[in-house]
C-alpha cells in the first residue's frame, strides 16, 4: 500500500472522541472556533471523519443526536433542554483555560463533560450577561484560539438555541417560543426516564396544545403556572385519558362509566420545566348527579 493510500485511509478513519477532544480536532481541521452546547453529559461522539463539506459533517453529527448551527464559528447543539435542570442533577466544576484581553477571547475546555453555561456569565466580560433559568443545567465545551468578545458571547448563545440581545450595558440570552417548544419535544422524545417515557404521548400532545403566549410566559419565570381552556375534542384529552388508562392497568375499566361534563370547563395547566395537569370534569353515567374530575399528571 502506498504512502498516499495510507494517508487517505487515516484521514477517513472513523474515530471516537470526547466532546473536549472533538472541539479541539474540529478547530484544528476547519480553522474555526468551536462551541458545543448540550443539555446533558454526553457520551463519546463516534463516526466523525472530518469531511471537507460541512453538510457531510452535519450528517455525521446527527447520528450522535447533534447538529450544526449556521454561523461563522462551528456551533453544535443537541437541540434539547437541560436534563440537569429538569432532574435536579448537579453540574460539573468549571474546567477551562480562559483569557480575555482588549476585547479578544481565547478559551479551551480541558476536560469532559464541559462546564455549566451559567459560568460564562462570571468570566469578567465588559458587560453583564443574563441567562434564562432553563439554561441553568446546560453544558458548554469550547475550543477558540482567538475571537472578539461579542462574537464569543453570541456563539455561546447560539449553541444553546438562543440569541444574545445586546444593549450598551448587558447581553441577554433569549429563546423564541417556537424553539423552546421544539427543544422540549426533542427532550421528551429522546428521554429514557421511565416517568417521561410512560407519559410521552400525553406530554407531546400537551406541549402542542400550548400557545406561544403561554410558552413565552413560562420561559420568563421558572415554576410559573400557565393555564389554558380546552374543548372536549382536544387531542391532549384523548392522549391524557389513554395514558391514564395505561397507568391504571387493571383498574382502567372504572373510567368507562364516566362521561364528560360539558357544563364545566376542561383545563390544562403547565408548570415549568416539565409538569402538566389536565383537569377533565366528568359525571357518573349511572348517577348523573355524581360529579367529579379526572386529573392527569
C-alpha positions in Angstrom: 0.0 0.0 0.0 1.4 3.4 -1.0 2.1 6.2 1.5 -0.8 8.2 -0.2 -3.2 5.3 0.3 -2.3 5.1 4.0 -2.7 8.8 4.4 -6.2 8.7 2.8 -7.2 5.7 4.9 -6.2 7.6 8.1 -8.0 10.7 7.0 -11.2 8.8 6.6 -10.9 6.6 9.7 -13.9 6.9 11.9 -12.8 7.8 15.4 -14.4 8.1 18.8 -14.0 11.4 20.7 -15.0 13.1 23.9 -16.5 16.5 23.4 -13.3 18.2 24.6 -11.3 16.2 22.1 -13.8 16.8 19.3 -13.8 20.5 19.9 -10.0 20.7 19.5 -10.0 18.4 16.5 -12.7 20.4 14.8 -10.9 23.7 15.3 -7.7 22.3 14.1 -9.3 20.8 11.0 -11.7 23.6 9.9 -9.8 26.6 11.3 -12.8 27.9 13.1 -13.6 28.3 16.8 -15.9 25.6 18.2 -18.7 25.7 20.7 -20.6 22.6 21.7 -23.8 23.2 23.7 -25.5 20.2 25.2 -28.3 19.6 27.7 -26.7 16.6 29.5 -23.5 14.8 30.0 -22.7 13.4 26.5 -21.2 10.0 25.7 -18.3 9.8 23.2 -19.1 11.0 19.7 -18.4 8.4 17.1 -18.1 8.1 13.3 -16.6 11.6 12.8 -14.3 11.7 9.8 -13.9 15.5 9.3 -15.2 15.6 5.8 -14.5 18.6 3.6 -18.1 19.6 3.3 -19.9 20.9 6.5 -23.1 19.3 5.3 -21.4 15.9 5.4 -20.1 16.7 8.9 -23.6 17.6 10.0 -24.8 14.2 8.7 -22.2 12.6 10.9 -23.1 14.7 13.9 -26.8 13.9 13.5 -26.0 10.2 14.1 -24.8 11.3 17.5 -28.0 13.4 18.1 -26.1 16.6 17.5 -26.3 19.2 14.7 -24.5 22.2 13.4 -25.9 25.7 13.9 -25.4 28.1 11.0 -22.8 30.7 11.7 -19.1 31.7 11.3 -18.0 29.7 14.2 -18.6 25.9 14.3 -21.5 25.8 16.8 -23.0 22.4 17.7 -26.2 21.7 19.7 -28.1 18.6 20.9 -31.4 20.5 20.4 -32.7 19.6 23.8 -33.5 21.4 27.1 -31.4 20.8 30.2 -31.9 17.4 31.7 -30.0 18.6 34.8 -32.4 21.5 35.3 -35.4 19.1 34.9 -34.0 16.3 37.1 -32.0 18.3 39.7 -28.6 16.9 38.7 -25.6 18.9 39.9 -23.2 20.3 37.3 -19.5 19.5 36.9 -17.0 22.1 38.1 -15.6 24.7 35.7 -12.5 23.3 33.8 -11.3 25.7 31.1 -8.3 27.6 30.0 -9.6 31.2 29.5 -8.1 34.5 28.7 -9.7 37.8 27.8 -7.8 40.9 26.9 -8.5 44.0 24.8 -11.9 42.7 23.7 -10.5 39.4 22.5 -11.1 35.9 24.0 -9.2 32.6 24.0 -10.8 29.6 25.6 -10.3 25.8 25.6 -12.2 23.2 27.6 -9.7 20.9 29.3 -11.9 18.1 30.5 -15.2 16.5 29.9 -18.1 16.8 30.2 -17.6 20.6 29.7 -19.0 23.0 32.3 -22.2 24.8 33.2 -23.1 27.5 30.7 -24.1 29.7 33.7 -20.4 30.0 34.4 -20.0 32.0 31.2 -21.7 34.9 32.9 -18.9 35.0 35.5 -15.9 35.3 33.2 -15.1 39.0 33.5 -16.9 40.5 30.5 -17.1 44.2 29.9 -20.9 43.8 30.2 -23.3 41.8 32.3 -24.5 38.5 30.8 -28.1 37.5 31.7 -29.1 33.9 31.2 -32.7 32.4 31.3 -33.5 29.8 34.0 -33.8 27.0 31.5 -30.1 27.1 30.7 -29.1 26.6 34.3 -28.2 22.9 33.7 -26.8 23.2 30.2 -23.2 22.4 29.4 -20.7 24.1 27.1 -17.4 22.8 25.6 -15.2 25.3 23.8 -12.1 25.5 21.7 -11.4 29.0 20.5 -7.9 30.3 19.9 -9.0 33.9 19.4 -12.3 35.6 19.0 -13.9 39.0 19.5 -15.7 39.2 22.8 -19.1 40.0 21.2 -18.8 37.0 18.7 -17.8 34.7 21.6 -20.9 35.5 23.6 -23.2 35.2 20.6 -21.7 31.8 19.8 -22.3 30.5 23.3 -25.9 31.7 23.0 -26.5 30.2 19.5 -25.0 26.8 20.5 -28.0 26.6 23.0 -30.7 27.8 20.7 -30.7 31.3 22.0 -29.9 34.8 20.7 -27.7 37.3 22.6 -29.7 40.5 22.7 -27.3 43.4 23.3 -27.6 46.8 24.9 -24.8 49.2 26.0 -25.0 47.7 29.5 -25.6 44.0 29.0 -26.2 40.8 27.0 -29.4 38.9 27.5 -29.9 35.3 26.1 -33.4 34.8 24.8 -35.1 31.9 23.0 -38.2 32.0 20.8 -41.3 30.1 22.0 -41.1 28.0 18.8 -37.5 27.0 19.6 -38.5 26.3 23.3 -41.3 24.0 22.1 -39.1 22.3 19.6 -36.4 21.6 22.2 -39.0 20.4 24.8 -40.4 18.0 22.2 -36.9 16.6 21.4 -36.1 16.2 25.1 -39.3 14.2 25.7 -38.9 12.1 22.5 -35.3 11.1 23.4 -35.8 10.7 27.2 -35.2 7.3 28.8 -36.6 8.4 32.1 -39.5 6.0 32.9 -41.7 8.7 34.3 -41.4 10.6 31.0 -41.5 7.6 28.7 -44.8 6.3 30.2 -46.4 9.7 29.6 -44.7 10.6 26.3 -47.8 10.8 24.1 -49.7 12.8 26.7 -46.7 15.2 27.2 -46.3 15.8 23.5 -50.0 16.5 23.0 -49.9 18.9 26.0 -46.9 20.8 24.6 -48.6 21.2 21.2 -51.7 22.5 22.9 -49.9 25.4 24.5 -50.0 28.7 22.5 -46.8 30.7 22.1 -48.0 33.3 24.5 -48.1 30.7 27.3 -44.6 29.4 26.5 -43.2 32.9 26.4 -44.6 33.5 30.0 -43.3 30.1 31.1 -39.8 30.9 29.8 -39.8 34.1 31.8 -40.1 32.6 35.2 -39.2 29.1 36.4 -42.2 27.4 38.1 -44.7 29.8 36.7 -48.1 28.1 36.0 -49.8 28.6 32.7 -53.5 27.5 32.3 -55.4 27.2 29.1 -59.0 26.2 28.4 -59.7 23.1 26.3 -62.5 21.9 24.0 -63.8 18.4 24.7 -62.3 17.1 21.4 -58.8 18.5 22.1 -56.1 15.9 21.2 -54.5 16.3 24.6 -57.7 15.0 26.3 -57.6 11.8 24.2 -53.9 11.4 24.9 -54.3 12.1 28.6 -57.1 9.6 29.0 -55.2 6.9 27.0 -52.1 7.5 29.2 -54.2 7.4 32.4 -55.8 4.1 31.4 -52.3 2.6 30.7 -51.1 3.7 34.1 -54.2 2.4 35.9 -53.8 -1.1 34.4 -56.5 -3.5 35.6 -58.4 -0.6 37.2 -58.8 1.3 34.0 -62.4 0.0 33.4 -63.5 2.3 36.2 -63.2 5.2 33.7 -65.7 3.6 31.3 -68.7 4.6 33.3 -67.7 8.3 33.4 -68.9 10.8 30.8 -67.6 14.3 30.0 -69.5 17.1 31.9 -69.7 19.8 29.2 -71.2 22.3 31.7 -67.8 22.7 33.3 -64.5 23.8 31.7 -61.7 21.4 30.8 -58.3 22.8 31.6 -54.6 22.2 31.1 -52.0 23.6 33.4 -48.3 23.7 32.5 -45.7 24.4 35.1 -42.1 24.7 34.0 -39.9 22.9 33.5 -41.9 19.7 32.8 -45.1 19.4 34.7 -48.6 19.1 33.3 -52.0 18.9 35.0 -55.0 18.0 32.9 -58.4 18.6 34.5 -61.5 16.8 32.9 -64.9 17.4 34.6 -67.0 14.2 34.4 -70.1 12.6 35.9 -71.2 9.1 36.6 -73.3 7.8 33.6 -75.4 5.7 36.0 -75.8 8.6 38.5 -75.6 12.0 36.7 -75.6 14.0 39.9 -72.3 12.3 41.0 -69.9 14.8 39.5 -66.1 14.7 39.8 -62.9 15.4 37.9 -60.3 13.2 36.2 -56.8 14.6 36.9 -54.0 13.5 34.6 -50.4 14.5 35.6 
